[in-house]
Amino acid sequence: MRGIGLSAAFLTQADNRIANGNQRLRVLRVQPIAITKDPITGGLAPQTTVLLLVFNYTTGKALRYQVNPQTGKALSSEVLSGQPAASEEEILAAAEVLYRQPDLARVAQQGILEDGFAVTPPPGQPTTDRYIQLRILNNNRTQLLRTVTVNLTQIAIVPTTD
């Protein structure tokens, strides 16, 4: 998968300011795009670049980078507002956290684990953390057995208030 290699190259660039320090990052999406204008010089430069949607769990910010696929270097970047949709990797990470809790694992094994989407912080929870909500349905998907919110920043189940 070219996107994974590019993501790794981008995140490990020595001159990339977000890779410095102890920042926890995850590439959520990789999308190739064709451009006709160089974002730095403004001149014509027909080429393919890649958009990377990155979530920084340390700062709680989503960022979009336009990256040169040959070098892995960022050509432009912008901080995004709101919560981007959960990536498949985040949904799997949230499910792993759920399955580490014996009581939740039992409920999930009796039914079907479904959904997995980014949600706003529950009341009383840190607002910069990243939250993924999972639903556990019965086997024929007619009854909701449990809704579980996972804090991916702290890698923990968010306590329910009911």
C-alpha positions, 0 to 999 in steps of 0.5 A, spaced: 500 500 500 503 506 497 499 510 502 502 507 508 509 508 505 508 515 504 504 516 511 510 513 514 515 517 510 511 523 511 511 522 519 518 521 519 521 526 516 526 530 520 524 537 518 517 536 519 515 540 525 510 535 528 514 529 528 519 532 533 518 531 540 513 526 543 507 527 539 502 522 538 499 522 530 495 517 526 494 518 519 486 517 518 486 518 510 490 518 504 488 521 497 492 522 491 490 529 487 492 532 481 495 539 481 497 544 476 499 550 480 505 549 485 503 551 492 510 554 494 512 558 487 505 559 484 508 557 478 505 551 473 507 544 476 503 539 473 504 533 478 500 528 483 500 530 490 497 526 496 492 529 501 494 526 508 488 527 513 492 527 520 490 527 527 494 529 533 492 526 539 497 530 543 494 537 541 487 534 539 487 537 532 486 534 525 490 537 520 490 536 512 497 536 509 498 536 501 505 532 500 509 530 495 509 523 494 516 522 491 519 526 497 514 525 503 515 532 504 509 537 506 507 542 501 502 545 505 498 544 511 492 547 515 488 545 521 481 543 520 475 544 525 471 539 528 472 532 528 474 528 522 470 521 521 473 515 524 478 511 520 478 504 520 484 503 524 481 508 529 475 503 529 479 497 530 483 501 536 477 502 539 474 495 539 481 493 542 480 497 548 473 495 548 475 487 548 480 488 554 474 490 559 471 483 561 464 485 562 464 489 555 467 483 551 462 478 554 456 483 551 460 484 545 461 476 544 454 475 545 452 480 539 455 484 534 459 490 534 457 495 530 458 502 527 465 506 530 464 513 529 467 520 532 463 523 537 464 530 541 466 529 548 461 527 553 460 531 558 465 532 563 471 529 559 477 533 556 475 537 550 481 536 546 481 528 546 479 523 540 472 519 542 470 513 538 463 511 539 461 503 538 454 500 539 453 493 541 447 490 537 444 483 538 445 478 533 439 479 529 441 487 530 434 488 532 436 491 539 441 495 542 445 492 547 450 497 549 453 504 547 460 504 548 465 511 548 472 510 547 477 515 549 483 514 544 487 519 546 487 516 553 486 509 550 480 508 555 473 506 556 469 513 558 465 511 564 457 512 563 453 516 567 447 512 567 
